[in-house]
Amino acid sequence: MKIFISYSRQDETLLAEFIKQLDAATNVGAALEHWYDKDRQDGIQPGESWEARLRTEIESCDVFCLFLTSNSAASVNCRSELEQAQQNGKRIVQIRVRSTFVPLPQASFLPNRDVWIASTSDQGLRDDMWREVVTELQRVKADQPRVKASQFPEFDRLCDMINRLKNFKHFHDLAHELYEEHYKNLAEEFKTGTLDADTVGDCAAFIEKVVADLTGLRADNPAYFSERDKLQIDQLNQSLQACKAPLDNLSRKASATDSPLEDLKWKLPKLGSSLGLALSYFNERMVESAKAFDAKRFAESLEVVLAAHQEWKEEWSRLAASIDDARGRLLKEHDVLQNVQASLLKFEPENLDDRRKRDRFMSDWPEVAESMKAMLDQWKERPDDAALDALARQQRIKLATCFAALESSVGAMDGVDVAPEAVSVAKRSYGDFLYIFDKYFLKLDKVLRAEYERIDDALDQQAGRLRAQGGR
């Protein structure tokens, strides 16, 4: 089993402790193959495209391991990796390292459950916790990743054909625009010895755009392209990049008599030839894709999808009706708190010391405050909510108190010149609010997990029926 480890660079010390225990398991014959970006032997190498490598490793892993801390929760890269794993149907495993918000309320395995590893400074105790995590991960080995099979394979196949046709048309249009709008002008000016700086700069900029589009689409949709397609795309990219280098050099030179001009003399004809071949090739592939597409079958498969969608809506309505009022309120509350959480994760208390970050915080605050006030009003109506235990109800009271203090301190920072004392009070209030918010959100998440699992199982059963229906 292969594990992909998603983490924040700020947590590398704790990551090293985890890797140590993973390696120890390998040495005693209980191997768990693992990958992370800074692995000395198999990590991302200098000069390698890190985005493409991360995408490849996520697609090939069996289990996506999220190193859960406040750093990873606030990391754009970690969120992007998590989204890719979800899109690929990977089994998600959260390792709770430092107490923070949980980004996934469902569909996630928690090897160390409610224990936060970094909550103790005792190295021996932490090693024991890491070993328990490794042991739990080894048990995951017998489970299959949660890959959702296509419910409508025929419809998906025809949609893929449409997307393939769109990609070939996009490639063709890019090559055509580059040839007609930029290459011809550049070649004519080069021939007459009247190279204009704007012509050179525009051509270089458009080549950069074409290279980025070709590379991105090829990487994002590998299944759409044959090996022959990929070879053609790579050859065009190489020709474009070879010609761009002397163009960039010319843009930086004051005189047209410098060496880049001689370099361009040999590479410009090759670019024209490559663009001509690419136009012919992509046009041919567009025609092939268009001929292979069966519009009648697409219409028939679309009818199946729409009928199944209606059945899915009816199933959702039935499930919603099966949720009692108390649980239903908590589910709605969870959604609201998740939106609040999304705003809170952008800022740490220390960020308030920075003027620009503080301004962004103040800009986001009205929306957070409005959501929290609506939630507090609901809590006043239900102070003894039967769906929550005494601890959760107590946390609600504390959260309301902390919010009131935070709202007051934020109000004191409203202005151009903010006193250091006001910032200090706001930081302390914000830290207190985050701490209690985190505690209550985790408690609510735990209460609702069984409800999420029940709904998830029901929808999986419904998906199975739809797959059977789609296959007929």
N, C-alpha and C positions, 0 to 999 in steps of 0.2 A: 504494500500500500504506500502511495506517495502522498506526502503532506506538503501543502504550500503554507508558509508562515507569513502572515501579514502583520506588520508592526510599525511603530513610529521609531525613527532614528534616535529620538530622545530616550527610548527605553532599551538601548542596546545592552546595558549592563545586566538587566533582568533577562533579556533574550539569551545572553551568554550562559546564564544559569540553566535555562531550559534546554539549550543545545547540548550542554554538558550531560544532562540526564538522558537525552535522546541518543547521544553517542554511547553512553554507558549501556543502554539497552541493546544497541547494536553489538557491542562487544560480548554480551552474554547470549547472543543468538536470537534475540527477540527484536529483529531489525524493523525500524520504521524509517523508510526513506523520506528524507525531508529536504526542502529547498527554501532558501531565503536569499535576498538579492546580494548580500555581502559575503556569502560563503566563499572562502578562499579558493576552494577547488572548482566549484561549479557555479559561482555567482555571476553577476553581470560584469563583463570584462570592459576595460577602457576602450572607448570608441564604439562599443556595441549599442544598438538601439534599445534603451531600457524599456520603452513602452511595448515594443514588439516582443521582447524577451519575457516580460511579465505576463503579457497576454498568452504566450505559448505555454508558460509554466502553469498558469491557472487552468487553461484548457486541458492540460495533460494530468493534473493532479486528481487524486481520489477524494481527498478531504481538504477543505479550505479552513485553515486554523487562524482565527482572529485573536491577536494579542490585545486584550481589552484593557485600556487605560484611558485617562483623560486626554493624553497625547494622541492616541490612535483615534479616539472618538472625534477629535477636532481636526484630524488630518484629512485633507482633500484626497491625497493619494490612497490612504487606507479605505476611504469611502468608495473611491473608484474601483479598487480591487475587489471590495465586497460586492459591489453591483455587478461586476463581471462574473464573479463566482455564482451569484444568484441567477444571472441570465443563462449561465451554462449548466444550471441545475445541480451544482455541487453540494455535497454534504457540508453544512456550515457547523464549525465547532468554535465556541467562544471559550477562551481561557481567561478567567477573571484575575487580572494581575493587580491593578490599582483601582480602588473604588471609584466608580464613575457611572454615568448613565449607560443603560443597556440599549444598543442601537436596534436590536432585533427582539420584538416581543414574542416571537414564535419561530418555529422551524429551525431551532438551533440547539445543539447538544452542548451541555455544560459539564465538562469533566470534573471540575472542582466545585460545582454547584454554588452555594452561597458564600464560599470562602474566598477572600481576596488575598492572594499570595503575598503581596508587598505590605500587608497590614502588620506583619511582624518583622522586626529587625534581627531576629535569631536566625543565623544562616543555616544551622542544622535543621530547624523546623521548616524553613523555606525549602531546603533540599528534599525533605520528606514530602512536602506538598507537590513539588515538581515531579517526584517519582510516582505519586498517586495520579497525577495528570497523564504521565506516560502510560501507566497501567490502564487507565480508562481509554486512552487512545488506541491501545492495542485491542481492546474489546470492540472498538468501532470497526475493526478490520473485517469482521464477519458481516457487517451491514453494507448494503448496497447504497451508493450515492443516490440522493433524491433527484434523479433525472426524469423529468416529465416527458413521457412519450408523446409524439404528435397525435393529437386527437383527430386531425383531418389530413392525413398524408397526401391525398390527391390535391386538395386545395393548396397545401403548403408547397407541393412540387410546382404547381402552376404559378404561384406567387413568386417562387424562386426564379422561374423563367422570366417573369416580368422584371424582376430586379436585375437579373443578368443583362437583359436587353437595355435597361436604363443605364447600367454601368458602361456597356459598350458604346452607347450613344454619347454618354458624358465624355468618355475617352476620345471618341471621334471629334466631338465638338471642341474639346480643348486643343487637340492637335491641329484642327482646321483653323481655329482662331489664331493660334501661335504662328502658323504658316502664313496665313493671309494678312494678318494685322501687324505682325512683328518681323518675321523672318524675311519676307519679301522686301520690306523697307530697309532692313539692315543690310541685306545682300546688295541692293541697288546702291546704297550710300557707300558701301565698302568698295564696290566696283568703280565708282566714280571718284573715290578718295575724298568724299565729303561727309564722313561720319559725324553725326550729330550726337551730342551728349545725351539728349532726351531720348533719342531712338535707342541708344545703347542701354540706358538705365531702364526704360520701359520693357525692353526685351528681356533683360536680366531678371527683372521683377516678375514678369509673367512666366518665365522658365521656372523660377522658384515656386510659383503657385502650382504649375503643372506637376512638378516633381512631388510636391506635398500631396496633391490629390491622388496621383497614381500610386504613391507609396501607401497612403492611408486607406484607400479603397481596396487595394490588394491585400493589405494586412487585416482589415476589418471583415472582409468577405472571402476568405480563402476557398470556401467550397464552391463559389460561383465560377472559378476560373480553372481551366485545364492547365496542364504543364506547359503546353504550347502557348497559351495566353500569358502565363507568368513569364515565360522566356521573352515574349515580345515586349511586355511591359518593362522588364528589367533592361532589355537592350535599348529601348527608347530612353529610359531613365539615365543610363550610362552616357548616352550621346548628349542628352540635355545638360547633365552635370559637367561633362567635358567642355562644352561650349560656354557654360556659364562662368567658369573660372576666368578665361581671358576677358570676358565682358565686364566682370567685376573689377579686374585689374585696369581695364581701360577707363572705367568710371572714376578710378582714383588717380589716373595720370592726367597731367595737364597737356601733354603733347601726344599726337597720334603717331609719332615716329618711334615710340617705345616698343619693347619686345612683345607685349601682349598682342600687338597688331599682327606680327608675324605668326604668333600662335593661332590667332583667329583665322588667318588665311587658310590654314589646313583643316581646321575643325568646322568652319562654317559650311562647306560643301557636304561634309558628313552629316551635319545636322539636317540639311535640306533633304538628303537621301533618306535619313531615318524617319523624318516626318512624312515623306511621301509613302514609305512602306507602311507606317503606322496607320495612315488614313485608309489605305487600301485594305489592311488587315482588319481594322475595327469595323469598317463598312461591311466587309464579308461576314464578320461574326454577328453583326446586327441583322443581316438578311437571314442567316441560318437560324438565329433565335426566334425571329418573327415567324418563319415558316414552321418551326416546331411547336409554336403555341397554338393550342386548340381552344378557341373562344367558346365553343359550345360546351365542352367539358368544364371549362372554368365557370360558366353560368350555372351549370348543374351542381357543381361542388359548392358554389356560393350559396345556393338554396339550402343545402344540407347544413352549412355553417350557421345561417340565419335561423333555421328551425331549432338547431341545438342551442343557439344563444338564447332563444325564447325560453327553452326548457331550463337553461341555467338560471335565468332570472327568476323563474317560478321556484326553483330550488332554493335560491337565496332568500326569497320571500318566506318560504316555509321555515327555513332555519332561523330567520330573524324573529318569526312569530314564536319559535320554541324557546327563545331567551326570556327569562323572567325579567320583570321590571328592574329589579335591583342590579342584576348582572348587566342588563342593557344600559343602565345609567353609567355603570363603571366602564363599559366598553367605549361609550361616547366620551367619558372623562379622560380615558387613556388617549384617545385621538387628540383631544385638546392639549393635553400635557405633552404629547409628542411634538406638536407644533411649537409649544413654548420651549421645549428642549432644543429644537433645531436652532432657535435664536440664541439660547443660552450657551450652546456649545461653541459659538463663534468667539466668546470672550472669557478670559480668566480675570479674576479680581485685579491681578497685577497690570492688566492691560489699561486700566483706568488711569495709570500714571502717564500714559502716552496720549498727547493731545488729539492726534488723528484717530486713534482707536477709541478714545473716549467719545469723540464726536459721533463715530459710527454707532457706538453703544447707545448714545442718547437718541440717535435717529431711529433705532430699532425698538427702543423701550416702550413707546406708546402702544404698539401692537401687543407686546408681551403683557403690559399692564392691563390692557383691555381684556385679554383672554383670562388672566388670573382673577380679575375682579368678577367676571361672569362666573368663574368656577367657585369663588368664595361665596357668592350669593347663593349658589345652589347648595353649598355645604351648610349654610345657615339654616336652610329649609329642612336639611336632613342631618342634624348633629349626631344622631345615633343610627347611622346607616347600618342596617342588618347585614349587608354583604361584606362588611369589614370587621376585623377584630378590634379589641380595645387599643392595641398598640398603633394600628393604622389610624384610628380616630384621634388618638393623641398626637400623632404626627401631623394630621390635618390642622389641629389647633396651633401647633408650633409653626407650621408653614404659613398660616395666616398672620401670625405675629411677626415672623421674619419678613414677610412681604410688606407689611405696613412700615416696618423700620427701613426696608430698602427703598420703598417708594418715597419716604420722607427724605432720605439721604440723596436720592437721585434728583429730587426737586431742588436741593441745595446746590447742585452742580449746574443748574440751568442758567447759563450766562457765558459771557466771553471770558471774563477773568474769574477763575475758580480758585478759591482758597485751598492751599494744601491740606488744611484740616478737614475741609469738606470731602476732598478726595479720599483721605484716610478713613473717614467714617463710612463713606460709600463702599470702599474696598472691603471693610470689615463686615458691613451689612450684606454685601453681595456674596461674600464667602459663606456667611451663616445661612443665607437663603439657598445657595447651591447645595450645601451639605444636607439640609433638611429635605429639599426638593428631591435630591438623589435618593435618600432613604425612603421617602414616600413613594416615589416612582417605582423603585425596585419592589416594594411591598405590593403595590398595585399590580405590577407585572406578574408577581408570583401568584396572586389571587386569581388573575385572569388566564394564567397559562393553561389550566385544565379546560377552560371554556374555548380558548383558541384551538387546542388540540382536538376537541370534540367537533368543532366546525370544520377544521382542516381535514379530519378523517371523513366526515360526511361529504365534503367537496371532492376528496380523492375518489370516493366511491362513485360519485356522480360523474367524475371525469372518466372513470373506467367504463361506465355505461355509454358515455358519449363517444369514447374511442371505438367501442363495439359498433355503435350506430354508424360512425363515420366510415368504418371498414366495410359496411354492407354496400 
